[in-house]
Amino acid sequence: MEFIETRGNDGVKTAKVPFSKAILEPSASFGGLYVPQELPKIDDQFIQSHLYSPYKELAFDFLNLCDIDIDPDTLTVALNRYDLYDDPLNPVPLEQIEDDCFVSELYHGPTRAFKDMALQPFGYILGSLAKERDERYIIMAATSGDTGPATLETFKNQENVKVVCLYPDGGTSDVQRLQMVTEDGANLHVFGVKGDFDDTQNALKSLLSSKDFNATLEAKNVKLSAANSVNFGRIIFQIIYHIYSYIALIRDKKIEAGKPVYLVVPSGNFGNALGAYYAKKMGIPIKKILITSNQNNVLTDLIQNGEYDLNSRELVKTISPAMDILKSSNVERVLFDKFGATRTKELMEHLVAHGFYRLSSSELDALREDFDASFSTDEECESVMGIYATKGYIMDPHTATCIKAYEQLREEKLKTIIYSTAEWTKFSPVVAKVLGGQAKEDIEALSYVSKKASHPISTKIQELFSKPIIHKEIISKDDIQARIIALL
């Protein structure tokens, strides 16, 4: 598998790179992203041969199908990270909540969020490449709450790697913040940033593409990479669980092989949705991917109206903070796939210069062949969470946005998979509220929900409240570069 660039090649960078190069140095020409030049096909034989495969076996065979330049032994050890999950043989359980609706629970890993699904194996692979090449790396991660803890967990104490994690001060849940600021690995550095997630993500993307900053790092013999989903090393692992969930429906005799399904994906930076899109292109029979958002519904406007406009809105803080995002990086990869490098570069440059871009009617039609979208208010999410709690299913507020799309956007009554991206423990005050309790602090809310709904609290979450806080620094976004250089 070779990788090309979403905005075309600048004549300086190599026009095509292997997987290892794309994940070690994810910044492409003109500030673009790397994408596969071609995708392999998943045929009926592949599906039938993996009906009863453990997740790790399916993942290994999928990565072989992609023909990436990673040693098989390294892949095996990387995939063994799924042994850290609640059920290593089935790390992504599928729970039925309606006759034709199933929840793919992606949060059963070490940090109780879906980011572990990609970052656990990806982190081992990147660290192994750095050690094998005797190169030192700084891994940058901007987080809206879940990428940070998962990144810190996977790279903790790895040789040849330092991690700088940036989170918006006041923009995460208490549990998410504690997962970051209590990490004690000597190679981990966590900073709260004054601002919102877009501020931290913009700072990260600016550093990745900054010639001066990269020159400074080069002089110190340090390379720069990223753990956000701008890095395709994340995306390739996010394709797999979409395939696995479809196969699980066949295995459980909920559908016949070849029957189409809807996928409903709560989306912030669009990486999870992009994984679903690639799975569809590879051959998984997905009718449409239904994108759900909160009140920061820039994706809904794009997919319904063809307009991506940042000028008419300000970021709203909601009860689903992982979707409190206005600049969804991975949309660019879909635009490239649909419209090519020249048009993608034009659209992205227009967004930077003018704060918006607009698709033509034919381009919007092409986008809507694969996607539809809706958004939910906080009040709608709380209502959904309360309804399903009475049925015995506790969901977090991000998952709750999926129900509106499931009920209103399907053109046919097909089986539907919705993706649950975080365990309820990460947003316990909201869950406590819908169950009739009042708790401002996470520790009180966790106790209330656990007793009220008879849900155990995972040990890793319980331990957070007694761990010392290691990382206390809150910085301005303008100070990020200087602080990173000081770390070296």
Residue, then its C-alpha position, 0 to 999 in steps of 0.5 A: m500500500e502506497f500513500i499519496e497526498t490530499r492536496g497534491n505534491d509540492g515537488v519537495k516531499t516524495a510523491k508516494v510513500p509507504f505506510s511507515k513513512a506516512i505514520l512517522e511523518p504525517s504532514a503532507s504537502f501544502g498542509g494536506l494529509y496522506v491517503p492510500q493510493e488504492l484500497p484492497k477489496i474485501d470479498d465474500q470469501f474474506i467475510q465467510s472465512h472470518l465469521y468465527s475469527p477472534y478480533k486479532e486474527l481478523a485484524f492481522d489478516f486485514l492488515n496483510l490485505c492492505d500490504i503495509d510495510i510492517d514486520p508480521d512479528t511487530l503486527t502480532v505484538a501490536l495486536n496483542r494489545y487487545d489482550l488488555y480489553d475486557d474480553p480479548l477475544n471480543p473487544v468490540p461487543l455488539e449489544q442489541i437495543e431495538d429489533d433492528c438496532f445494535v450498539s457496537e461498544l468500542y470502549h472496553g479498553p484501558t482508557r474506556a474510550f474508542k480511541d484505544m482501538a486504534l492507539q493501542p496497536f498504533g502506539y506500539i508500531l510507531g514506537s517499534l519503528a523509532k527504536e528500530r531506526d534509532e530515531r527520537y520522536i516527539i508525538m503530539a496529540a491535541t485532544s477533546g478528551d479521549t485521544g489524550p488519555a489513549t495516547l499517553e497510555t499507549f506510549k507510556n515509558q516507550e524508548n525513543v518517544k516523548v509525548v506532548c498532550l494538549y487539552p483545552d482547559g475546562g473542555t473535558s470531563d473530570v475523569q478525562r482530565l484526571q486520566m491525563v494529568t495523573e499519568d506518571g511516565a517520564n516521557l509524558h508531558v501534558f499541558g492544559v491550553k487556554g482555549d477550546f479544542d480547535d485552538t489546540q488542534n490548530a496549534l498542532k497542525s501549525l507545528l506539524s507543518s512549520k518549517d522553522f519548528n521542524a528545523t529546530l527539532e532537526a538540529k536537536n536530532v528529533k523528529l515530529s509525529a502526531a497521534n491524532s487521526v490526521n495520522f493514517g496509523r490511527i485510521i487503518f485500525q478504525i476501519i477494522y471494527h466496522i468490518y468486525s461489527y458487520i461480520a458479527l451480525i452475520r455470525d449472530k444470524k441477525i442478517e444474511a451475508g451481503k445484506p446492506v446496513y446503516l452505520v450511525v457514527p457520532s463524529g467530531n474529527f471524522g476519523n471514526a466516520l472515515g473508517a466506515y467510509y473506507a470499509k464501504k469502499m472496500g466492499i462492506p455493504i453499507k447503505k449509508i453512513l449517518i453522521t451525528s453531532n451535537q449543537n456544534n453541527v458544522l458537519t450536519d450543514l456540510i452533509q445536508n447543504g454543502e456548506y462548511d462555514l465557520n464564520s457564522r458560529e462559535l464553539v458551544k460547550t455541550i455535554s458531549p465534549a468530544m464533538d465540541i469541534l468545528k474543524s473536522s480534519n478527516v473530512e478532507r480525506v473524503l473530499f479528496d476521494k470524491f473530488g481529487a487533489t486540486r479541488t481539495k486544495e482549493l476548498m481547504e485554502h478557501l476555508v483558511a482564507h475566508g472561513f468557509y467553503r461551499l460545494s457545488s450541487s453535483e459535489l453535494d450529491a456525490l457526498r450524499e451518496d454515502f452520508d447523511a447527518s443530523f444533530s441533537t441538543d443536550e436536552e434531546c440527548e438527556s431524554v434519549m439517555g433517560i429512555y434507554a436507562t429505563k430499558g436497562y441500557i446506560m449510554d453516554p451522551h455521544t452515543a445518545t446523539c445516534i438515536k435521532a439519526y436512527e429514527q429519522l434518517r433511514e430511508e429503509k428499515l435496514k439493520t443498523i449499527i450505532y457506535s458507542t465511543a465512550e463508557w458512561t463513567k467518563f460522563s457520569p454527572v450527566v448520566a446521574k442527572v438522567l437517572g434522577g440524581q444531582a452530582k456536580e463532582d464525577i466521584e459522587a456521580l459515579s457512585y450514584v449511577s453505579k448503585k442506581a443502575s447496578h453498573p460496576i465502575s472499572t478499577k482504572i476509573q476508580e483509581l484516578f481519584s486517589k492518584p497524585i496530579i503530576h501535570k499542573e501547567i496551563i499555558s497559552k496557545d502561543d506558548i506551545q512551541a516554546r514549551i516543547i522546545a524547552l522539553l528537549 
